[in-house]
Amino acid sequence: MFPSYPMTRAAGCPFDPPRPLQALQKEGPLTKVRLWDGSTPWLVTGYADQRTLLADRRVSADATSPGYPSPTRVTQGASGIGFILMDDPEHARLRRMVTAPFAVKRVEAMRPAVQQIVDDLIDTMLAGPKPVDLVEAFALPMPSLVICELLGVPYADHDFFQHNSKLLINLGITPEERGAAFGSLNGYLDDLMGQKLADPGDDLLSGLVHRVRAGELTRQEAASMGVLLLLAGHETTANMIALGTLALLEHPAQLALLRDTDDEKLIISAVEELLRYLNITHNGRRRAALADIEFAGQVIRAGDGLIFPNDIANRDVTEFADPDRLDLRRDARRHVAFGFGVHQCLGQTLARMELQVVYSTLYRRIPALRLATDLEQIPFKHDGSVYGVHELPVTW
């Protein structure tokens, strides 16, 4: 009997991978697990093994590939969000069209504007009542404002796209609800593309308009890419801000290191370590084998599914000493929080910069920041494809 996946985190250990998952990692690099639909894909638990297989061209990210281990039942059309669930060469063709805005120099040029957004949101919090939900007051609006500016999406529509984004990453809703959420977002981005076709600006979506006009991209492909970038651009970072803050509040010595420093290298190190330690993408990257692969004494057959749980890879003792300890001085740059290989997260440079600004500013400006409730009362997102907290009541 194969163990079920995903697995449940232990009570009182919200930052650690599930204990059964840790046990499987000790047993060996490959094991079978059972999913919601009865399928039995391979679970790849080792850090080095994940990097090897994620870089193997015989391993497909295409959700339509035979054996692809879907995390939930989906309606037709709701699984293909942008290029993230495609293989090369189509994946590479579409991804190249949106790479430039996420280049290091372009992202660094955005740092002063991001700093201003962070400071303005903190000013508003400090002037308002206490306690406050850090998710709604800070963690969610900060990356939403940034990605809206980058894409050319009106922030005034944030309630709409945040609501539908939450539905899309909720594994507990029905396929019909997920399909409706995807349809709403896709329709919204399609309408926006229509507006930009008539009157383009200097934002990322307007850049795609020029591709549409040149016949390099269909309007529907552009809208789908917009859904992907809007969803990934605010949900993941928002959860990382809130979850990272909670982890630091629960590790006051580490929080003091970050709060009291202006050492840029320590701030960068802290971001990488929190990305390694927390792993908000907590239900594994999904792939399917396109051909037979001999690996670790096993044969992964063509049509077999594979799951790569990066939370356990980033706790692999062969790569990270004392991996269950949060250590902001650790060199954690080789973590796989952003994946590995050709599908490594496109927006990782932007996410890193945003987190560096947040983590170097929030606790310095509100040094007395603390939880306004007990850890046991915090509602964690166990039911989503992105892990985090629904609310984070704080005071000072």
LINMO-V6710 format. One record per backbone hydrogen bond with DSSP energy under -0.5 kcal/mol. CO is the residue of the C=O (numbers start at 1). NH is the residue of the N-H. E is the energy in kcal/mol with one decimal. If there is no record, write none. Layout:
co:CO nh:NH e:E
co:CO nh:NH e:E
This chain:
co:3 nh:34 e:-2.9
co:10 nh:13 e:-2.0
co:13 nh:16 e:-1.0
co:18 nh:22 e:-1.7
co:19 nh:23 e:-2.2
co:20 nh:24 e:-2.0
co:21 nh:25 e:-1.7
co:22 nh:26 e:-1.3
co:23 nh:27 e:-1.1
co:24 nh:28 e:-1.2
co:29 nh:45 e:-1.6
co:31 nh:43 e:-3.8
co:32 nh:3 e:-0.5
co:34 nh:5 e:-2.3
co:35 nh:38 e:-2.0
co:39 nh:35 e:-2.5
co:41 nh:33 e:-2.1
co:42 nh:44 e:-0.5
co:42 nh:307 e:-2.6
co:43 nh:31 e:-1.4
co:43 nh:45 e:-0.7
co:44 nh:309 e:-0.5
co:46 nh:50 e:-2.2
co:47 nh:51 e:-1.9
co:48 nh:52 e:-2.1
co:49 nh:53 e:-2.4
co:50 nh:54 e:-2.7
co:51 nh:55 e:-1.1
co:53 nh:56 e:-1.2
co:56 nh:59 e:-1.9
co:58 nh:60 e:-0.5
co:58 nh:290 e:-3.6
co:58 nh:291 e:-0.6
co:60 nh:288 e:-1.9
co:62 nh:65 e:-2.0
co:65 nh:68 e:-2.1
co:68 nh:70 e:-1.6
co:75 nh:78 e:-2.0
co:79 nh:81 e:-1.3
co:80 nh:82 e:-1.0
co:81 nh:84 e:-0.9
co:83 nh:86 e:-1.5
co:85 nh:63 e:-1.0
co:87 nh:91 e:-2.5
co:89 nh:93 e:-2.5
co:90 nh:94 e:-2.3
co:91 nh:95 e:-2.6
co:92 nh:96 e:-2.2
co:93 nh:97 e:-0.6
co:94 nh:97 e:-0.8
co:95 nh:98 e:-1.7
co:96 nh:99 e:-0.8
co:99 nh:102 e:-1.8
co:100 nh:103 e:-1.9
co:103 nh:107 e:-2.6
co:104 nh:108 e:-2.8
co:105 nh:109 e:-1.7
co:106 nh:110 e:-0.6
co:107 nh:110 e:-1.2
co:108 nh:111 e:-1.3
co:110 nh:114 e:-2.3
co:111 nh:115 e:-2.8
co:112 nh:116 e:-2.0
co:113 nh:117 e:-2.0
co:114 nh:118 e:-2.5
co:115 nh:119 e:-2.6
co:116 nh:120 e:-2.6
co:117 nh:121 e:-2.3
co:118 nh:122 e:-2.1
co:119 nh:123 e:-2.6
co:120 nh:124 e:-2.1
co:121 nh:125 e:-2.1
co:122 nh:126 e:-2.8
co:123 nh:127 e:-1.6
co:124 nh:128 e:-0.7
co:125 nh:128 e:-1.1
co:132 nh:134 e:-0.9
co:132 nh:394 e:-2.9
co:133 nh:137 e:-2.5
co:134 nh:138 e:-1.7
co:134 nh:139 e:-2.9
co:135 nh:140 e:-2.8
co:138 nh:142 e:-2.1
co:139 nh:143 e:-0.8
co:140 nh:144 e:-1.4
co:141 nh:145 e:-2.8
co:142 nh:146 e:-1.6
co:143 nh:147 e:-2.8
co:144 nh:148 e:-2.2
co:145 nh:149 e:-1.8
co:146 nh:150 e:-2.2
co:147 nh:151 e:-2.8
co:148 nh:152 e:-2.5
co:148 nh:153 e:-1.7
co:150 nh:204 e:-2.4
co:151 nh:205 e:-1.8
co:154 nh:157 e:-1.8
co:155 nh:158 e:-2.3
co:157 nh:161 e:-2.0
co:158 nh:162 e:-2.6
co:159 nh:163 e:-1.8
co:160 nh:164 e:-2.0
co:161 nh:165 e:-1.8
co:162 nh:166 e:-2.1
co:163 nh:167 e:-1.5
co:164 nh:168 e:-2.1
co:165 nh:169 e:-1.6
co:167 nh:170 e:-1.2
co:169 nh:171 e:-0.7
co:169 nh:385 e:-2.8
co:170 nh:173 e:-0.9
co:174 nh:178 e:-2.4
co:175 nh:179 e:-2.8
co:176 nh:180 e:-2.2
co:177 nh:181 e:-2.1
co:178 nh:182 e:-2.5
co:179 nh:183 e:-2.6
co:180 nh:184 e:-2.3
co:181 nh:185 e:-2.3
co:182 nh:186 e:-3.1
co:183 nh:187 e:-2.5
co:184 nh:188 e:-2.2
co:185 nh:189 e:-2.6
co:186 nh:190 e:-2.3
co:187 nh:191 e:-2.4
co:188 nh:192 e:-2.1
co:189 nh:193 e:-2.5
co:190 nh:194 e:-2.0
co:191 nh:195 e:-2.0
co:192 nh:196 e:-2.2
co:193 nh:197 e:-2.1
co:194 nh:198 e:-1.4
co:195 nh:199 e:-2.0
co:203 nh:207 e:-1.5
co:204 nh:208 e:-1.5
co:205 nh:209 e:-1.3
co:206 nh:210 e:-1.2
co:207 nh:211 e:-0.9
co:208 nh:212 e:-2.3
co:209 nh:213 e:-2.7
co:210 nh:214 e:-1.5
co:211 nh:216 e:-2.2
co:211 nh:217 e:-1.0
co:212 nh:215 e:-1.3
co:218 nh:222 e:-2.2
co:219 nh:223 e:-2.4
co:220 nh:224 e:-2.6
co:221 nh:225 e:-2.2
co:222 nh:226 e:-2.0
co:223 nh:227 e:-2.1
co:224 nh:228 e:-2.0
co:225 nh:229 e:-2.5
co:226 nh:230 e:-2.5
co:227 nh:231 e:-2.6
co:228 nh:232 e:-2.9
co:229 nh:233 e:-1.8
co:230 nh:234 e:-0.8
co:231 nh:234 e:-0.9
co:231 nh:235 e:-2.1
co:232 nh:236 e:-0.5
co:234 nh:238 e:-2.1
co:235 nh:239 e:-2.1
co:236 nh:240 e:-2.0
co:237 nh:241 e:-2.4
co:238 nh:242 e:-2.0
co:239 nh:243 e:-2.7
co:240 nh:244 e:-2.3
co:241 nh:245 e:-2.0
co:242 nh:246 e:-2.2
co:243 nh:247 e:-2.5
co:244 nh:248 e:-2.2
co:245 nh:249 e:-2.4
co:246 nh:250 e:-1.7
co:248 nh:251 e:-1.0
co:248 nh:255 e:-0.5
co:251 nh:254 e:-0.8
co:251 nh:255 e:-2.1
co:252 nh:256 e:-2.4
co:253 nh:257 e:-1.4
co:254 nh:258 e:-1.7
co:255 nh:259 e:-3.0
co:256 nh:260 e:-2.0
co:258 nh:261 e:-0.9
co:262 nh:264 e:-0.8
co:263 nh:267 e:-2.0
co:264 nh:268 e:-2.4
co:265 nh:269 e:-2.3
co:266 nh:270 e:-2.6
co:267 nh:271 e:-1.9
co:268 nh:272 e:-2.0
co:269 nh:273 e:-2.4
co:270 nh:274 e:-2.4
co:271 nh:275 e:-2.2
co:272 nh:276 e:-2.1
co:273 nh:277 e:-2.9
co:274 nh:278 e:-2.2
co:275 nh:279 e:-1.1
co:280 nh:282 e:-1.5
co:280 nh:387 e:-4.0
co:285 nh:308 e:-2.7
co:287 nh:69 e:-0.7
co:287 nh:306 e:-2.8
co:288 nh:60 e:-3.6
co:289 nh:303 e:-2.9
co:293 nh:295 e:-0.6
co:293 nh:300 e:-3.3
co:295 nh:298 e:-2.2
co:298 nh:295 e:-2.8
co:298 nh:300 e:-0.6
co:299 nh:301 e:-0.8
co:300 nh:293 e:-2.8
co:301 nh:304 e:-2.4
co:304 nh:289 e:-2.9
co:305 nh:42 e:-3.0
co:306 nh:287 e:-2.5
co:307 nh:44 e:-2.8
co:307 nh:309 e:-0.6
co:308 nh:285 e:-2.4
co:308 nh:310 e:-1.1
co:309 nh:312 e:-0.8
co:309 nh:313 e:-1.5
co:310 nh:314 e:-2.1
co:312 nh:315 e:-1.0
co:313 nh:316 e:-1.4
co:315 nh:317 e:-0.5
co:316 nh:319 e:-1.7
co:316 nh:320 e:-2.5
co:320 nh:323 e:-0.7
co:322 nh:325 e:-1.8
co:325 nh:327 e:-0.7
co:327 nh:330 e:-2.1
co:330 nh:332 e:-1.2
co:332 nh:335 e:-1.8
co:336 nh:339 e:-1.7
co:338 nh:345 e:-2.6
co:340 nh:343 e:-0.5
co:341 nh:344 e:-1.8
co:345 nh:348 e:-1.1
co:347 nh:351 e:-2.6
co:348 nh:352 e:-2.6
co:349 nh:353 e:-2.1
co:350 nh:354 e:-2.6
co:351 nh:355 e:-2.5
co:352 nh:356 e:-2.5
co:353 nh:357 e:-2.2
co:354 nh:358 e:-2.6
co:355 nh:359 e:-3.0
co:356 nh:360 e:-1.4
co:357 nh:361 e:-0.6
co:358 nh:361 e:-1.3
co:358 nh:362 e:-2.7
co:361 nh:365 e:-2.6
co:362 nh:366 e:-1.8
co:364 nh:367 e:-0.5
co:366 nh:369 e:-1.9
co:370 nh:395 e:-2.6
co:374 nh:377 e:-1.7
co:375 nh:378 e:-1.6
co:378 nh:380 e:-0.8
co:379 nh:390 e:-2.9
co:379 nh:391 e:-0.6
co:380 nh:382 e:-1.6
co:381 nh:384 e:-0.9
co:383 nh:171 e:-2.4
co:383 nh:172 e:-0.5
co:388 nh:381 e:-2.5
co:392 nh:134 e:-2.8
co:393 nh:372 e:-2.6
co:394 nh:131 e:-0.6
co:394 nh:132 e:-2.6
co:395 nh:370 e:-2.5
